[in-house]
Amino acid sequence: MEDTGNFIFTLTATLAATMTLVYFPLRFFLTLTARSRRLKLLQRIRRLRDELGQPYEST
């Protein structure tokens, strides 16, 4: 019975460590890329707003 308890504890600890090593870097990367995309979109919106604010010039 004690061997089973040790095995379950070891398995749980291993899964937790693996999840930590995989989840946190992945979450960090996805957060950074989402912020980058959001920033680019906001910059694009600002440029369009500035262009629309300019009077139309015909050539």
C-alpha positions in Angstrom: 0.0 0.0 0.0 2.8 2.4 0.8 4.4 1.7 -2.6 1.1 2.7 -4.3 1.0 6.0 -2.3 4.6 6.8 -3.2 3.8 6.1 -6.9 0.8 8.3 -6.9 2.6 11.1 -5.2 5.6 10.8 -7.6 3.2 10.7 -10.6 1.3 13.7 -9.4 4.5 15.7 -8.7 5.9 14.8 -12.1 2.7 15.8 -13.9 2.7 19.1 -12.0 6.3 19.9 -12.8 5.7 19.0 -16.5 2.6 21.2 -16.6 4.5 24.1 -15.0 7.4 23.7 -17.5 5.0 23.6 -20.5 2.1 25.9 -19.4 3.9 29.0 -18.1 6.2 29.6 -21.0 3.4 28.9 -23.5 1.0 31.3 -21.6 3.8 33.9 -21.5 4.4 33.6 -25.2 0.7 33.8 -26.1 0.3 36.8 -23.9 3.2 38.6 -25.5 2.0 37.9 -29.0 -1.6 39.0 -28.2 -0.3 42.2 -26.8 1.9 42.7 -29.9 -1.1 42.1 -32.2 -3.3 44.5 -30.2 -0.6 47.2 -30.2 -0.2 46.9 -34.0 -3.9 47.1 -34.5 -4.2 50.2 -32.3 -1.3 51.9 -34.2 -3.1 51.1 -37.5 -6.3 52.6 -36.2 -4.5 55.7 -35.1 -2.8 56.1 -38.6 -6.2 55.6 -40.3 -7.8 58.2 -38.0 -5.0 60.6 -38.7 -5.4 60.1 -42.5 -9.1 60.6 -42.3 -8.6 63.8 -40.4 -6.5 65.2 -43.2 -8.2 67.1 -46.0 -8.5 65.2 -49.2 -5.8 66.1 -51.8 -6.5 65.4 -55.4 -3.6 65.3 -57.8 
